[in-house]
Amino acid sequence: MRPGVGWIIAGVALLGAGVAVTFLSNAVVWYGAIVVGIIWIVRGVFRLSKAPPQD
């Protein structure tokens, strides 16, 4: 697996969990999971763009 792909997958999972909990609950907004998910996705894309090309 290329560097950064794991960060992207984890970020998408965390972002999805944060959005799901926020929509399904009337009292809870999971801002932390949403923000951290976005940060992890950006970090993964950055690492993926900096990785050397694979042959």
Secondary structure as UniProt FT lines:
FT   TURN            3..4
FT   HELIX           5..24
FT   HELIX           31..50
//
